[in-house]
Amino acid sequence: MSENATPSQRLAEKVEVSIRLDSDLLDQLKHLSNDPSRIIETAIKQWLRGEREQDDELTRTFRRNPPVPPRGEWND
């Protein structure tokens, strides 16, 4: 990058990066879009900003049961 580039020019610059992906994962990405690199770029940006959406079905937190009182204190 040049030192005299404006912030908007820096955002527009793209750098090609080579990564290794599992072939099944790449097939899933291709199923979503014809441009898997765009999906990966968007996911990285969201991850860096902390904008990850949690899937409630997969990230459920279970309510803990209240503690059981010791033996002999059930009818206090």
Residue frames as a rotation matrix with the C-alpha (Angstrom) as fourth column:
MET 1
0.584 0.812 0.000 0.00
0.812 -0.584 0.000 0.00
0.000 0.000 -1.000 0.00
SER 2
-0.222 -0.644 0.732 1.22
0.541 -0.706 -0.457 3.48
0.811 0.295 0.506 -0.67
GLU 3
-0.630 -0.125 -0.766 1.67
0.759 -0.308 -0.574 5.90
-0.164 -0.943 0.289 2.19
ASN 4
-0.941 0.237 -0.242 -0.30
-0.266 -0.959 0.094 8.63
-0.210 0.152 0.966 0.37
ALA 5
-0.655 0.742 -0.142 -3.44
0.343 0.460 0.819 6.54
0.673 0.488 -0.555 -0.10
THR 6
-0.436 0.613 0.659 -6.65
-0.804 -0.595 0.022 7.92
0.405 -0.520 0.752 1.35
PRO 7
-0.628 0.213 0.749 -8.67
-0.482 0.649 -0.588 5.72
-0.611 -0.730 -0.305 3.72
SER 8
0.495 0.869 -0.019 -11.28
-0.536 0.288 -0.793 5.04
-0.684 0.403 0.609 1.01
GLN 9
0.350 -0.459 -0.816 -8.54
-0.831 0.249 -0.497 3.92
0.432 0.853 -0.295 -1.39
ARG 10
-0.714 -0.641 0.282 -7.12
-0.694 0.593 -0.409 1.57
0.095 -0.488 -0.868 1.26
LEU 11
-0.195 0.730 0.655 -10.55
-0.454 0.525 -0.720 0.01
-0.870 -0.437 0.229 1.75
ALA 12
0.693 0.520 -0.500 -10.93
-0.648 0.145 -0.748 -0.54
-0.316 0.842 0.437 -1.98
GLU 13
-0.194 -0.849 -0.491 -7.59
-0.938 0.307 -0.160 -2.35
0.287 0.430 -0.856 -2.37
LYS 14
0.889 0.418 0.187 -7.80
-0.450 0.873 0.188 -6.12
-0.084 -0.251 0.964 -2.50
VAL 15
-0.263 -0.964 0.046 -5.00
-0.958 0.267 0.105 -8.54
-0.114 -0.016 -0.993 -1.78
GLU 16
0.498 0.399 -0.770 -5.08
-0.558 0.827 0.067 -12.07
0.663 0.396 0.635 -3.09
VAL 17
-0.234 -0.482 0.844 -4.51
-0.942 0.326 -0.074 -14.70
-0.240 -0.813 -0.531 -0.42
SER 18
-0.176 0.124 -0.976 -4.17
-0.465 0.864 0.194 -18.42
0.868 0.488 -0.095 -0.90
ILE 19
-0.241 0.151 0.959 -5.88
-0.934 0.232 -0.271 -20.62
-0.263 -0.961 0.085 1.69
ARG 20
-0.855 -0.007 -0.518 -6.54
-0.179 0.942 0.284 -24.34
0.486 0.336 -0.807 2.00
LEU 21
-0.224 0.865 0.449 -10.12
-0.956 -0.106 -0.273 -25.43
-0.188 -0.490 0.851 2.58
ASP 22
-0.599 0.186 0.779 -11.74
0.028 0.977 -0.212 -28.79
-0.800 -0.105 -0.590 2.97
SER 23
-0.981 0.193 0.019 -13.39
0.020 0.003 1.000 -29.75
0.193 0.981 -0.007 -0.34
ASP 24
-0.282 0.930 -0.236 -16.74
0.926 0.328 0.186 -30.35
0.250 -0.167 -0.954 1.40
LEU 25
-0.053 0.202 -0.978 -16.62
0.587 -0.786 -0.195 -26.86
-0.808 -0.585 -0.077 2.89
LEU 26
-0.833 -0.297 -0.466 -15.81
-0.178 -0.654 0.735 -25.34
-0.524 0.696 0.492 -0.48
ASP 27
-0.776 0.617 0.134 -18.77
0.465 0.416 0.781 -27.19
0.426 0.668 -0.610 -2.02
GLN 28
0.019 0.797 -0.604 -21.04
0.979 -0.137 -0.149 -25.73
-0.201 -0.589 -0.783 0.66
LEU 29
-0.297 -0.197 -0.934 -19.69
0.176 -0.973 0.150 -22.23
-0.939 -0.120 0.323 -0.02
LYS 30
-0.992 -0.079 -0.102 -20.19
-0.088 -0.162 0.983 -22.66
-0.094 0.984 0.153 -3.77
HIS 31
-0.442 0.897 -0.012 -23.76
0.858 0.426 0.287 -23.74
0.263 0.117 -0.958 -3.07
LEU 32
0.154 0.484 -0.861 -24.34
0.742 -0.632 -0.223 -20.37
-0.652 -0.605 -0.457 -1.35
SER 33
0.634 -0.030 -0.773 -22.61
-0.318 -0.921 -0.226 -18.17
-0.705 0.389 -0.593 -3.90
ASN 34
0.905 -0.361 0.227 -20.66
0.359 0.356 -0.863 -18.24
0.230 0.862 0.451 -7.14
ASP 35
0.189 -0.847 0.496 -17.95
-0.211 -0.529 -0.822 -16.22
0.959 0.051 -0.279 -5.38
PRO 36
0.609 0.065 -0.791 -16.82
0.639 0.550 0.538 -18.08
0.470 -0.833 0.293 -2.22
SER 37
-0.499 -0.864 -0.067 -14.09
0.754 -0.394 -0.525 -15.49
0.427 -0.313 0.849 -1.59
ARG 38
-0.416 0.432 0.800 -16.78
-0.289 -0.897 0.334 -12.86
0.862 -0.092 0.498 -0.96
ILE 39
0.695 0.668 -0.267 -18.44
-0.015 0.385 0.923 -15.09
0.719 -0.637 0.277 1.67
ILE 40
0.252 -0.699 -0.670 -15.10
0.914 0.399 -0.072 -15.66
0.317 -0.594 0.739 3.39
GLU 41
-0.685 -0.519 0.512 -14.28
0.391 -0.854 -0.343 -11.93
0.615 -0.035 0.788 3.32
THR 42
0.022 0.796 0.605 -17.67
-0.423 -0.541 0.727 -11.00
0.906 -0.272 0.325 4.79
ALA 43
0.761 0.254 -0.596 -17.35
0.328 0.642 0.693 -13.66
0.559 -0.723 0.405 7.51
ILE 44
-0.183 -0.908 -0.378 -13.89
0.919 -0.021 -0.394 -12.42
0.350 -0.419 0.838 8.50
LYS 45
-0.627 0.000 0.779 -15.10
-0.026 -0.999 -0.021 -8.80
0.779 -0.033 0.626 8.66
GLN 46
0.445 0.866 0.229 -18.04
-0.360 -0.061 0.931 -9.78
0.820 -0.497 0.285 10.86
TRP 47
0.586 -0.295 -0.754 -15.79
0.678 0.688 0.258 -11.89
0.443 -0.663 0.604 13.09
LEU 48
-0.512 -0.857 0.062 -13.29
0.712 -0.463 -0.527 -9.04
0.480 -0.226 0.848 13.53
ARG 49
-0.543 0.391 0.743 -16.10
-0.385 -0.903 0.194 -6.61
0.746 -0.180 0.641 14.44
GLY 50
-0.977 0.175 0.123 -17.69
-0.029 0.460 -0.888 -9.14
-0.211 -0.871 -0.444 16.77
GLU 51
-0.340 0.897 -0.284 -20.92
-0.917 -0.383 -0.112 -9.16
-0.209 0.223 0.952 14.76
ARG 52
-0.930 -0.058 -0.363 -21.38
-0.163 0.950 0.266 -12.88
0.329 0.307 -0.893 14.89
GLU 53
0.032 0.981 0.190 -25.00
-0.932 -0.040 0.361 -14.02
0.362 -0.189 0.913 14.97
GLN 54
-0.831 -0.298 0.469 -25.50
-0.488 0.795 -0.360 -16.94
-0.266 -0.528 -0.807 17.28
ASP 55
-0.345 0.713 -0.611 -27.75
-0.366 0.497 0.787 -19.76
0.864 0.495 0.090 16.22
ASP 56
-0.123 0.349 0.929 -29.99
-0.988 -0.126 -0.083 -20.27
0.088 -0.929 0.361 19.22
GLU 57
0.854 0.469 -0.226 -30.58
-0.463 0.883 0.080 -23.89
0.236 0.037 0.971 18.33
LEU 58
0.475 -0.756 -0.449 -26.86
0.356 0.633 -0.688 -24.65
0.804 0.167 0.570 18.55
THR 59
-0.585 -0.775 0.241 -25.80
0.158 -0.400 -0.903 -22.31
0.796 -0.490 0.356 21.34
ARG 60
0.492 0.850 0.189 -28.51
-0.106 -0.157 0.982 -22.80
0.864 -0.503 0.013 23.90
THR 61
-0.731 -0.609 0.306 -27.55
-0.393 0.009 -0.919 -22.30
0.557 -0.793 -0.246 27.52
PHE 62
-0.075 0.702 -0.708 -29.33
0.434 0.662 0.610 -24.60
0.898 -0.262 -0.355 29.88
ARG 63
0.271 0.253 0.929 -30.92
-0.696 -0.614 0.371 -23.31
0.665 -0.747 0.010 33.07
ARG 64
-0.758 -0.554 -0.345 -29.38
-0.121 0.639 -0.760 -24.87
0.641 -0.534 -0.551 36.11
ASN 65
0.305 0.831 -0.464 -31.70
0.399 0.331 0.855 -26.53
0.864 -0.447 -0.231 38.57
PRO 66
0.443 -0.150 0.884 -31.77
-0.725 -0.640 0.254 -24.96
0.528 -0.753 -0.393 42.04
PRO 67
-0.633 -0.760 -0.145 -29.48
-0.515 0.554 -0.654 -26.72
0.578 -0.340 -0.742 44.49
VAL 68
0.300 0.685 -0.664 -31.02
0.127 0.661 0.739 -29.65
0.946 -0.306 0.112 46.36
PRO 69
0.360 -0.165 0.918 -31.10
-0.855 -0.451 0.254 -29.04
0.372 -0.877 -0.304 50.11
PRO 70
-0.721 -0.687 -0.096 -29.11
-0.568 0.664 -0.486 -31.43
0.397 -0.296 -0.869 52.28
ARG 71
-0.322 0.578 -0.750 -30.87
0.301 0.813 0.498 -34.52
0.898 -0.066 -0.436 53.61
GLY 72
-0.343 0.277 -0.898 -33.22
0.939 0.114 -0.323 -33.75
0.012 -0.954 -0.300 56.49
GLU 73
-0.707 0.062 -0.704 -33.96
0.139 -0.964 -0.224 -30.14
-0.693 -0.257 0.674 55.47
TRP 74
-0.831 0.396 0.392 -36.72
0.461 0.094 0.882 -30.86
0.312 0.914 -0.261 52.96
ASN 75
0.117 0.993 0.005 -39.63
0.754 -0.092 0.651 -29.75
0.647 -0.073 -0.759 55.14
ASP 76
-0.643 -0.420 -0.640 -38.21
0.747 -0.526 -0.406 -26.70
-0.166 -0.740 0.652 56.85
